[in-house]
Amino acid sequence: MSQIDTPVIRMKADLDEMFETVGMQLHKTKDAMQNFDKDLARDVIQREKRVNSQELQIDRAAENFIALFNPVAIDLRFVLAVLKINSNLERIGDIAEGISKYIVESSSSLNEDVLEESNIMPMYDAALMMLYDVKQSFEKEDTVIARKVFKTDEYLDHINLEAIAILSTLIKKNPAIAEDALYAISIIRKLERIGDQVKNIAEEIIFYLEAKVLKHKGDMKRD
């Protein structure tokens, strides 16, 4: 193992932990909304400090790596990918915290018809699957897995585009749910943004790995 391999392995482990933390935050946010569990939502808000701390730790490690090793080619692509993925994950954590704050501040759960017709829960499931896929892609260095998220992101985009029309129809039938419908649209947009962040992660992984694979076809040594 070369001198440069040790910090690379450590950064991979730290980023894997960041994936785990953010994934758990999103999962808890989903459960908190589904069950109107304010305590669980408060836990998400409290643990956002952990996400921020991990982001800072990874950023510092990446910056130190650049300063110490002046990386080029594959190593530079790796550390730049780490920095960008780390930032995307932190933003996902911020979005989960924002949804949790809505749950804590709400006096009641979302209207059942609004929750069902808006497809918020399927959006959560899709976003969680996307996050799992990019995590697996990064760990296994597999761009095929990373590419899976693009189709799922289109699904989230579709729900977002259809949401206003669907919820407007519900409001016409029952004006009393208007406030819940507006909240639902806000949550849908947040979940769609999570999809965008995960798609960005997939793109970073693909750039890093495919550049590496192309180079390794001609030279199996580290650049």
N, C-alpha and C positions, 0 to 999 in steps of 0.2 A: 504494500500500500504506500503510495507516494504521499508527500507532505500535504499536497492539495486535497487529497481524497478525504481526509478526516473532517475538515470543515464542511465539505460537500455533503457527506453522510449526515452530519449534525443538522445542517440546514434542511435536508430532506425530512429528517425526523421531526424537526420543529414545525415544518409546514404541514406535515401529516397530522400533528397534534392540533394545529390551527383548523384544518379541515374538520376534525372530530368536534372541536369546540363549537364551531359555527353551525355544523350540521345538527348538533344537539340543541343549540339555541333555536334553530328554525323548527325542529321537531316539537320542542316544548311550546313554541308559539302556536303551532297548529293545534296541539292538544288543548292549550289554554282557550283558544277561540272556540273549538268544538264543544268543550265542556263548560265554557264560561268560568274558567278557573283563574280567579284573580291572583291567588297565591302563586300559582305557576307563572303567571305573567310577570309578577313582581320579581320572581327568581330570575327570569330572563333579563329583566332590566338591571338587576344587581350584578349578574354575571357578565354583562357587557364590559365591565371594567377588566375582566379577565381577557376578553377578546382584544381590547385595546393594549393591554400589557403584552400579550403574545405578539401582536403586530409590531410593537416597538422593538421587542427582542429580536424578531426575525429581520427587521429593517437594519438594526445595528449590526447583526451578524453578517448580512449581505454587504453592507458598506465597509465593514472591516475586511471582508474577503477581497473586495475590489482594491482596497488600499494596500493590503499585504501582498497580494499575488499578482496584481495587474493582469487579470485574466484576459485571454483572447479566445476567439472562435467558440468551441463547445462550452468551455467554462464560463465565458462571458455571456453566452446565450442562456446558460443555466441560471446564473445569478440574476440576470435581468428578468427572466421568467419568474423567479422566486419573488422578486420585488413587486412585480405587477400582480401576480396571483395573490400574494399577501394582501395587497391593497384591495383587490376585488372581494376577498373573503371578509375583510373588515367592513366593507360597505354592506355586504349581506347581513353581517351582524348588526349594523346600524338599522337596517330595514326591519329586521326581526324585533329589535328593541322598540322601534316606532310603532309597530303593530301591537306589541305588548302594552305600550302606554295607552293606546286606544282602549284595550280591554280593561285595564285598571280604571280608567276614567269613565267607562260606560256604566250606566245604571242598570242595564239589562243586556242579555245576549241578543245577537242579531235575530231578527224575525226568521222563523224557520223557512218560509217560502223564499225569502231573499237569499238566505244561505244556500239553499238547494239550487235555485234557478240561476244564481250567479256563478256556480261552479267553483266557488272559492276552495272547497276541500280538495277537489281533483287538482286544482292549481297547486296547492300545497304538496300533494303527492308527486306531481310532475317535477316541481322544483327540487324536492328532496331527492328524487331519482337522478335528476341532472347532476346534483351536487355529489351524489355517491359515484356516478359514472366518471366525473372528472377526477375525483379522488383516486379511483381505481386506475384511471388512465395514467395519472402522474406516478403512482406507485409501481405500476407494471410497465411503464414506458410504452404504452399502447395507444397509437393514434386512432385506431379503429373504434375503440371505446369512446375516445374524445369526440369523434364525429357524430356519435349517437345523439349528443345533446342538441345538435342543430335542429333536428326534426321536432324534438320535444319543445324547443324554444318557439318554434312556429305555432305549436299547439297553444302555448301560453299567450302568444301574440293574438291568436284568433279569439280566444276567450275575452281578452281585453277589448278587442275591436267590437265584439258583439254585446258587451256588457251593458252599454248605455241603452241600446234598443230593448234588450230583454227587461232591464229593470224599469225602464220608462213604461213598458206595458204593464208591469206589476203595479206601479204607482197609480196608473189610470184605473186599475181595478180596485185598488185599496190605497187611497191617498195617505192613510195613517202610517204607512211604512216608508214614506218619503225620506225621512231622516236616516233610517237604516239602509235604504238603497244608496244614498249618497256616501255613507260610510263604506258600504260594500264596494262601490266604485273606487274609492281611495285605496282600499286594501288590495283590490285586483290590480291596480296600477303598481302598487308596491311589489306584489308578487311577480308581475311582468318584468319589473326592473331587476328582481333577483335573477330571473331567467337571462336577462341581458348580461348581468355580471358573470354568471356561470358560463355563458357562451364566450365571453371574453377570456375566461380561464382556459376553456378548451382551445381557443385560438392560440394562446400563448404556449400551451403544451404542444400543439401540433407544430408550431414554428420551431420550437426548441428541439423536439424529437425528430422531426423529418429532416431538418438540417443536419442533425447528428447522424441519422441513418444514411443520408446521401453521402456524407463524408466518409463514413465507415465502410461504404461499398468499395472504396478505393484504398482505404488506409484504416486498419483496425486500431491504430495507436491513437492515444489522446492527442488532440491538436496542440 
